Amino acid sequence: MKITAKYYNIIRDIARKPEETLELPGETSVAEALTTIARRYGPPMERLLLAPQGGKSIYLSLFLNGQRLADKDLPAILEPDDELLLMPAIAGG
């Protein structure tokens, strides 16, 4: 199955591209796709995307087909042609 992953800010800098098409096995969850992306680009990306204790980093905002995902949504199974957007969380002050 193919999905599109879009990267913003420092995530885009590490991937060296704004987006890519990922070929994933059927029945792949959002969490599994996130881990696949993190491992593809190594430790700098892993630190941005994944929490040390497992799961998604609190510093990452995820959107699936334009809808923001919460941690409880990570087990959701992706569908062909889904769009997963990864953006570092932004804080203001």
N, CA, C and O atoms as CSV, one atom per row, in Angstrom:
chain,resi,resn,atom,element,x,y,z
A,1,MET,N,N,0.841,-1.163,0.000
A,1,MET,CA,C,0.000,0.000,0.000
A,1,MET,C,C,0.892,1.233,0.000
A,1,MET,O,O,1.944,1.243,0.639
A,2,LYS,N,N,0.476,2.264,-0.711
A,2,LYS,CA,C,1.233,3.504,-0.766
A,2,LYS,C,C,0.490,4.601,-0.016
A,2,LYS,O,O,-0.723,4.760,-0.149
A,3,ILE,N,N,1.262,5.365,0.787
A,3,ILE,CA,C,0.739,6.566,1.428
A,3,ILE,C,C,1.731,7.699,1.154
A,3,ILE,O,O,2.876,7.460,0.770
A,4,THR,N,N,1.275,8.920,1.356
A,4,THR,CA,C,2.149,10.078,1.236
A,4,THR,C,C,2.475,10.586,2.631
A,4,THR,O,O,1.580,10.787,3.452
A,5,ALA,N,N,3.751,10.791,2.894
A,5,ALA,CA,C,4.201,11.396,4.153
A,5,ALA,C,C,4.727,12.783,3.818
A,5,ALA,O,O,5.585,12.937,2.949
A,6,LYS,N,N,4.204,13.801,4.518
A,6,LYS,CA,C,4.647,15.180,4.317
A,6,LYS,C,C,5.380,15.638,5.563
A,6,LYS,O,O,4.954,15.377,6.688
A,7,TYR,N,N,6.502,16.332,5.340
A,7,TYR,CA,C,7.379,16.734,6.433
A,7,TYR,C,C,7.510,18.253,6.488
A,7,TYR,O,O,7.628,18.916,5.458
A,8,TYR,N,N,7.486,18.789,7.699
A,8,TYR,CA,C,7.613,20.228,7.893
A,8,TYR,C,C,8.751,20.556,8.842
A,8,TYR,O,O,9.117,19.765,9.712
A,9,ASN,N,N,9.305,21.760,8.646
A,9,ASN,CA,C,10.303,22.339,9.526
A,9,ASN,C,C,11.530,21.431,9.636
A,9,ASN,O,O,12.037,20.960,8.618
A,10,ILE,N,N,12.007,21.183,10.836
A,10,ILE,CA,C,13.237,20.407,11.029
A,10,ILE,C,C,13.086,18.956,10.549
A,10,ILE,O,O,14.068,18.322,10.161
A,11,ILE,N,N,11.873,18.445,10.576
A,11,ILE,CA,C,11.637,17.082,10.068
A,11,ILE,C,C,11.950,17.045,8.572
A,11,ILE,O,O,12.578,16.104,8.086
A,12,ARG,N,N,11.513,18.066,7.852
A,12,ARG,CA,C,11.823,18.175,6.421
A,12,ARG,C,C,13.334,18.295,6.207
A,12,ARG,O,O,13.883,17.708,5.275
A,13,ASP,N,N,14.000,19.060,7.077
A,13,ASP,CA,C,15.450,19.225,6.949
A,13,ASP,C,C,16.185,17.896,7.110
A,13,ASP,O,O,17.125,17.614,6.366
A,14,ILE,N,N,15.769,17.089,8.064
A,14,ILE,CA,C,16.421,15.792,8.278
A,14,ILE,C,C,16.146,14.839,7.114
A,14,ILE,O,O,17.047,14.135,6.657
A,15,ALA,N,N,14.906,14.821,6.640
A,15,ALA,CA,C,14.551,13.942,5.520
A,15,ALA,C,C,15.130,14.449,4.194
A,15,ALA,O,O,15.283,13.686,3.240
A,16,ARG,N,N,15.447,15.746,4.151
A,16,ARG,CA,C,15.961,16.390,2.941
A,16,ARG,C,C,14.970,16.367,1.790
A,16,ARG,O,O,15.335,16.331,0.615
A,17,LYS,N,N,13.696,16.388,2.177
A,17,LYS,CA,C,12.624,16.456,1.180
A,17,LYS,C,C,11.337,16.853,1.897
A,17,LYS,O,O,11.173,16.552,3.079
A,18,PRO,N,N,10.436,17.514,1.207
A,18,PRO,CA,C,9.194,17.929,1.850
A,18,PRO,C,C,8.143,16.825,1.950
A,18,PRO,O,O,7.231,16.901,2.774
A,19,GLU,N,N,8.273,15.817,1.120
A,19,GLU,CA,C,7.326,14.706,1.157
A,19,GLU,C,C,7.889,13.511,0.421
A,19,GLU,O,O,8.857,13.619,-0.331
A,20,GLU,N,N,7.267,12.376,0.652
A,20,GLU,CA,C,7.646,11.164,-0.064
A,20,GLU,C,C,6.490,10.186,-0.059
A,20,GLU,O,O,5.595,10.255,0.784
A,21,THR,N,N,6.528,9.286,-1.003
A,21,THR,CA,C,5.566,8.196,-1.049
A,21,THR,C,C,6.200,7.002,-0.348
A,21,THR,O,O,7.318,6.598,-0.665
A,22,LEU,N,N,5.474,6.452,0.600
A,22,LEU,CA,C,5.960,5.279,1.332
A,22,LEU,C,C,5.195,4.049,0.882
A,22,LEU,O,O,3.972,4.081,0.746
A,23,GLU,N,N,5.906,2.987,0.655
A,23,GLU,CA,C,5.315,1.683,0.356
A,23,GLU,C,C,5.297,0.907,1.664
A,23,GLU,O,O,6.349,0.552,2.196
A,24,LEU,N,N,4.100,0.643,2.183
A,24,LEU,CA,C,3.942,-0.033,3.467
A,24,LEU,C,C,3.122,-1.301,3.286
A,24,LEU,O,O,2.311,-1.394,2.365
A,25,PRO,N,N,3.333,-2.281,4.166
A,25,PRO,CA,C,2.491,-3.474,4.104
A,25,PRO,C,C,1.040,-3.117,4.424
A,25,PRO,O,O,0.781,-2.126,5.107
A,26,GLY,N,N,0.108,-3.908,3.940
A,26,GLY,CA,C,-1.294,-3.709,4.313
A,26,GLY,C,C,-1.450,-3.847,5.819
A,26,GLY,O,O,-0.633,-4.491,6.477
A,27,GLU,N,N,-2.495,-3.242,6.362
A,27,GLU,CA,C,-2.755,-3.291,7.802
A,27,GLU,C,C,-1.653,-2.618,8.621
A,27,GLU,O,O,-1.337,-3.066,9.723
A,28,THR,N,N,-1.074,-1.553,8.091
A,28,THR,CA,C,-0.061,-0.788,8.821
A,28,THR,C,C,-0.745,0.306,9.621
A,28,THR,O,O,-1.577,1.046,9.096
A,29,SER,N,N,-0.391,0.402,10.899
A,29,SER,CA,C,-0.975,1.440,11.752
A,29,SER,C,C,-0.210,2.749,11.592
A,29,SER,O,O,0.892,2.780,11.044
A,30,VAL,N,N,-0.809,3.820,12.078
A,30,VAL,CA,C,-0.122,5.112,12.094
A,30,VAL,C,C,1.172,4.989,12.895
A,30,VAL,O,O,2.211,5.494,12.472
A,31,ALA,N,N,1.116,4.327,14.040
A,31,ALA,CA,C,2.304,4.157,14.886
A,31,ALA,C,C,3.407,3.400,14.149
A,31,ALA,O,O,4.579,3.759,14.259
A,32,GLU,N,N,3.050,2.373,13.410
A,32,GLU,CA,C,4.048,1.604,12.657
A,32,GLU,C,C,4.656,2.441,11.535
A,32,GLU,O,O,5.856,2.349,11.275
A,33,ALA,N,N,3.842,3.251,10.873
A,33,ALA,CA,C,4.358,4.128,9.826
A,33,ALA,C,C,5.330,5.148,10.423
A,33,ALA,O,O,6.375,5.436,9.841
A,34,LEU,N,N,4.978,5.683,11.579
A,34,LEU,CA,C,5.829,6.650,12.260
A,34,LEU,C,C,7.185,6.030,12.611
A,34,LEU,O,O,8.227,6.657,12.422
A,35,THR,N,N,7.162,4.819,13.111
A,35,THR,CA,C,8.403,4.106,13.441
A,35,THR,C,C,9.223,3.826,12.183
A,35,THR,O,O,10.448,3.942,12.205
A,36,THR,N,N,8.564,3.464,11.102
A,36,THR,CA,C,9.254,3.222,9.832
A,36,THR,C,C,9.981,4.479,9.367
A,36,THR,O,O,11.140,4.411,8.958
A,37,ILE,N,N,9.307,5.619,9.428
A,37,ILE,CA,C,9.924,6.884,9.018
A,37,ILE,C,C,11.100,7.211,9.929
A,37,ILE,O,O,12.174,7.574,9.451
A,38,ALA,N,N,10.904,7.086,11.232
A,38,ALA,CA,C,11.960,7.402,12.199
A,38,ALA,C,C,13.205,6.558,11.938
A,38,ALA,O,O,14.319,7.082,11.929
A,39,ARG,N,N,13.026,5.280,11.731
A,39,ARG,CA,C,14.176,4.383,11.508
A,39,ARG,C,C,14.838,4.622,10.157
A,39,ARG,O,O,16.046,4.433,10.015
A,40,ARG,N,N,14.061,5.031,9.178
A,40,ARG,CA,C,14.619,5.293,7.848
A,40,ARG,C,C,15.671,6.397,7.902
A,40,ARG,O,O,16.671,6.341,7.187
A,41,TYR,N,N,15.447,7.399,8.749
A,41,TYR,CA,C,16.343,8.560,8.796
A,41,TYR,C,C,17.258,8.580,10.006
A,41,TYR,O,O,18.025,9.529,10.174
A,42,GLY,N,N,17.202,7.565,10.852
A,42,GLY,CA,C,18.178,7.417,11.925
A,42,GLY,C,C,17.907,8.223,13.187
A,42,GLY,O,O,16.845,8.825,13.347
A,43,PRO,N,N,18.906,8.220,14.089
A,43,PRO,CA,C,18.739,8.805,15.423
A,43,PRO,C,C,18.204,10.234,15.477
A,43,PRO,O,O,17.361,10.514,16.330
A,44,PRO,N,N,18.647,11.159,14.610
A,44,PRO,CA,C,18.074,12.509,14.722
A,44,PRO,C,C,16.551,12.516,14.516
A,44,PRO,O,O,15.826,13.220,15.219
A,45,MET,N,N,16.083,11.729,13.552
A,45,MET,CA,C,14.642,11.667,13.295
A,45,MET,C,C,13.945,10.891,14.411
A,45,MET,O,O,12.852,11.271,14.831
A,46,GLU,N,N,14.549,9.827,14.890
A,46,GLU,CA,C,13.957,9.054,15.981
A,46,GLU,C,C,13.721,9.938,17.207
A,46,GLU,O,O,12.678,9.833,17.854
A,47,ARG,N,N,14.680,10.807,17.530
A,47,ARG,CA,C,14.535,11.699,18.692
A,47,ARG,C,C,13.378,12.676,18.507
A,47,ARG,O,O,12.715,13.039,19.478
A,48,LEU,N,N,13.132,13.101,17.274
A,48,LEU,CA,C,12.037,14.041,17.011
A,48,LEU,C,C,10.669,13.384,17.001
A,48,LEU,O,O,9.685,13.982,17.436
A,49,LEU,N,N,10.604,12.167,16.511
A,49,LEU,CA,C,9.307,11.532,16.281
A,49,LEU,C,C,8.849,10.611,17.399
A,49,LEU,O,O,7.650,10.490,17.649
A,50,LEU,N,N,9.787,9.961,18.073
A,50,LEU,CA,C,9.421,8.913,19.023
A,50,LEU,C,C,9.771,9.307,20.456
A,50,LEU,O,O,10.810,9.918,20.707
A,51,ALA,N,N,8.896,8.951,21.387
A,51,ALA,CA,C,9.150,9.183,22.809
A,51,ALA,C,C,10.124,8.119,23.320
A,51,ALA,O,O,10.098,6.989,22.834
A,52,PRO,N,N,10.980,8.453,24.288
A,52,PRO,CA,C,11.937,7.471,24.820
A,52,PRO,C,C,11.263,6.214,25.374
A,52,PRO,O,O,11.814,5.119,25.271
A,53,GLN,N,N,10.084,6.367,25.956
A,53,GLN,CA,C,9.375,5.230,26.542
A,53,GLN,C,C,8.485,4.513,25.518
A,53,GLN,O,O,7.763,3.577,25.863
A,54,GLY,N,N,8.542,4.956,24.270
A,54,GLY,CA,C,7.729,4.355,23.216
A,54,GLY,C,C,6.573,5.266,22.852
A,54,GLY,O,O,6.172,6.119,23.644
A,55,GLY,N,N,6.049,5.091,21.679
A,55,GLY,CA,C,4.958,5.932,21.209
A,55,GLY,C,C,5.470,7.201,20.565
A,55,GLY,O,O,6.662,7.337,20.291
A,56,LYS,N,N,4.563,8.122,20.328
A,56,LYS,CA,C,4.852,9.379,19.656
A,56,LYS,C,C,5.450,10.388,20.623
A,56,LYS,O,O,5.041,10.467,21.781
A,57,SER,N,N,6.408,11.149,20.150
A,57,SER,CA,C,6.982,12.217,20.945
A,57,SER,C,C,5.920,13.275,21.253
A,57,SER,O,O,5.045,13.540,20.429
A,58,ILE,N,N,6.000,13.872,22.430
A,58,ILE,CA,C,5.061,14.944,22.779
A,58,ILE,C,C,5.346,16.200,21.961
A,58,ILE,O,O,4.530,17.122,21.944
A,59,TYR,N,N,6.486,16.246,21.289
A,59,TYR,CA,C,6.881,17.398,20.482
A,59,TYR,C,C,6.516,17.244,19.012
A,59,TYR,O,O,7.003,17.995,18.167
A,60,LEU,N,N,5.662,16.275,18.704
A,60,LEU,CA,C,5.263,16.013,17.324
A,60,LEU,C,C,3.756,16.171,17.178
A,60,LEU,O,O,2.985,15.639,17.977
A,61,SER,N,N,3.347,16.905,16.154
A,61,SER,CA,C,1.936,16.985,15.776
A,61,SER,C,C,1.758,16.140,14.523
A,61,SER,O,O,2.512,16.274,13.559
A,62,LEU,N,N,0.769,15.280,14.547
A,62,LEU,CA,C,0.479,14.380,13.427
A,62,LEU,C,C,-0.908,14.671,12.881
A,62,LEU,O,O,-1.848,14.918,13.636
A,63,PHE,N,N,-1.022,14.638,11.566
A,63,PHE,CA,C,-2.315,14.819,10.909
A,63,PHE,C,C,-2.491,13.704,9.892
A,63,PHE,O,O,-1.560,13.365,9.161
A,64,LEU,N,N,-3.675,13.143,9.849
A,64,LEU,CA,C,-4.003,12.110,8.869
A,64,LEU,C,C,-5.137,12.642,8.007
A,64,LEU,O,O,-6.245,12.874,8.489
A,65,ASN,N,N,-4.845,12.831,6.726
A,65,ASN,CA,C,-5.830,13.375,5.784
A,65,ASN,C,C,-6.443,14.673,6.295
A,65,ASN,O,O,-7.645,14.903,6.162
A,66,GLY,N,N,-5.587,15.524,6.886
A,66,GLY,CA,C,-6.020,16.834,7.345
A,66,GLY,C,C,-6.606,16.879,8.745
A,66,GLY,O,O,-6.913,17.962,9.244
A,67,GLN,N,N,-6.768,15.739,9.388
A,67,GLN,CA,C,-7.331,15.686,10.730
A,67,GLN,C,C,-6.229,15.418,11.749
A,67,GLN,O,O,-5.454,14.472,11.608
A,68,ARG,N,N,-6.170,16.262,12.777
A,68,ARG,CA,C,-5.143,16.086,13.806
A,68,ARG,C,C,-5.372,14.779,14.556
A,68,ARG,O,O,-6.505,14.430,14.887
A,69,LEU,N,N,-4.280,14.062,14.818
A,69,LEU,CA,C,-4.354,12.796,15.529
A,69,LEU,C,C,-3.912,12.966,16.975
A,69,LEU,O,O,-2.952,13.680,17.262
A,70,ALA,N,N,-4.611,12.313,17.867
A,70,ALA,CA,C,-4.222,12.236,19.275
A,70,ALA,C,C,-3.490,10.911,19.486
A,70,ALA,O,O,-3.509,10.034,18.623
A,71,ASP,N,N,-2.847,10.781,20.640
A,71,ASP,CA,C,-2.139,9.534,20.942
A,71,ASP,C,C,-3.055,8.322,20.831
A,71,ASP,O,O,-2.614,7.249,20.419
A,72,LYS,N,N,-4.313,8.479,21.190
A,72,LYS,CA,C,-5.259,7.350,21.136
A,72,LYS,C,C,-5.539,6.900,19.698
A,72,LYS,O,O,-6.073,5.812,19.477
A,73,ASP,N,N,-5.175,7.745,18.717
A,73,ASP,CA,C,-5.415,7.421,17.306
A,73,ASP,C,C,-4.260,6.660,16.656
A,73,ASP,O,O,-4.383,6.222,15.512
A,74,LEU,N,N,-3.143,6.495,17.361
A,74,LEU,CA,C,-1.967,5.865,16.763
A,74,LEU,C,C,-2.194,4.427,16.293
A,74,LEU,O,O,-1.552,4.007,15.330
A,75,PRO,N,N,-3.079,3.656,16.930
A,75,PRO,CA,C,-3.329,2.301,16.413
A,75,PRO,C,C,-4.174,2.260,15.134
A,75,PRO,O,O,-4.344,1.190,14.549
A,76,ALA,N,N,-4.704,3.402,14.691
A,76,ALA,CA,C,-5.549,3.426,13.489
A,76,ALA,C,C,-4.789,2.844,12.297
A,76,ALA,O,O,-3.602,3.108,12.107
A,77,ILE,N,N,-5.492,2.060,11.512
A,77,ILE,CA,C,-4.904,1.425,10.328
A,77,ILE,C,C,-4.995,2.380,9.142
A,77,ILE,O,O,-6.051,2.946,8.860
A,78,LEU,N,N,-3.876,2.545,8.460
A,78,LEU,CA,C,-3.822,3.407,7.289
A,78,LEU,C,C,-4.491,2.733,6.092
A,78,LEU,O,O,-4.553,1.507,5.992
A,79,GLU,N,N,-4.983,3.573,5.198
A,79,GLU,CA,C,-5.596,3.118,3.951
A,79,GLU,C,C,-4.719,3.569,2.788
A,79,GLU,O,O,-3.981,4.546,2.917
A,80,PRO,N,N,-4.789,2.873,1.656
A,80,PRO,CA,C,-4.028,3.328,0.490
A,80,PRO,C,C,-4.364,4.785,0.168
A,80,PRO,O,O,-5.513,5.215,0.269
A,81,ASP,N,N,-3.338,5.525,-0.220
A,81,ASP,CA,C,-3.438,6.934,-0.610
A,81,ASP,C,C,-3.698,7.891,0.548
A,81,ASP,O,O,-3.984,9.065,0.315
A,82,ASP,N,N,-3.606,7.418,1.787
A,82,ASP,CA,C,-3.701,8.333,2.919
A,82,ASP,C,C,-2.538,9.303,2.884
A,82,ASP,O,O,-1.496,9.030,2.288
A,83,GLU,N,N,-2.737,10.458,3.542
A,83,GLU,CA,C,-1.691,11.461,3.669
A,83,GLU,C,C,-1.398,11.677,5.150
A,83,GLU,O,O,-2.276,12.063,5.921
A,84,LEU,N,N,-0.170,11.426,5.528
A,84,LEU,CA,C,0.280,11.590,6.907
A,84,LEU,C,C,1.211,12.793,6.942
A,84,LEU,O,O,2.230,12.817,6.250
A,85,LEU,N,N,0.862,13.790,7.746
A,85,LEU,CA,C,1.651,15.012,7.855
A,85,LEU,C,C,2.336,15.031,9.213
A,85,LEU,O,O,1.684,14.857,10.243
A,86,LEU,N,N,3.640,15.242,9.217
A,86,LEU,CA,C,4.424,15.282,10.442
A,86,LEU,C,C,4.984,16.686,10.630
A,86,LEU,O,O,5.691,17.208,9.769
A,87,MET,N,N,4.653,17.292,11.779
A,87,MET,CA,C,5.062,18.648,12.048
A,87,MET,C,C,5.528,18.764,13.503
A,87,MET,O,O,4.846,18.294,14.414
A,88,PRO,N,N,6.690,19.391,13.718
A,88,PRO,CA,C,7.100,19.595,15.103
A,88,PRO,C,C,6.078,20.500,15.800
A,88,PRO,O,O,5.587,21.468,15.218
A,89,ALA,N,N,5.772,20.169,17.049
A,89,ALA,CA,C,4.856,21.003,17.813
A,89,ALA,C,C,5.497,22.374,18.005
A,89,ALA,O,O,6.702,22.478,18.236
A,90,ILE,N,N,4.697,23.405,17.909
A,90,ILE,CA,C,5.192,24.777,18.020
A,90,ILE,C,C,4.633,25.398,19.284
A,90,ILE,O,O,3.429,25.353,19.536
A,91,ALA,N,N,5.514,25.974,20.071
A,91,ALA,CA,C,5.087,26.644,21.295
A,91,ALA,C,C,5.407,28.123,21.176
A,91,ALA,O,O,6.394,28.519,20.555
A,92,GLY,N,N,4.567,28.912,21.774
A,92,GLY,CA,C,4.784,30.345,21.730
A,92,GLY,C,C,5.030,30.875,23.138
A,92,GLY,O,O,4.850,30.169,24.130
A,93,GLY,N,N,5.438,32.111,23.194
A,93,GLY,CA,C,5.668,32.658,24.513
A,93,GLY,C,C,5.608,34.162,24.493
A,93,GLY,O,O,5.781,34.801,25.531
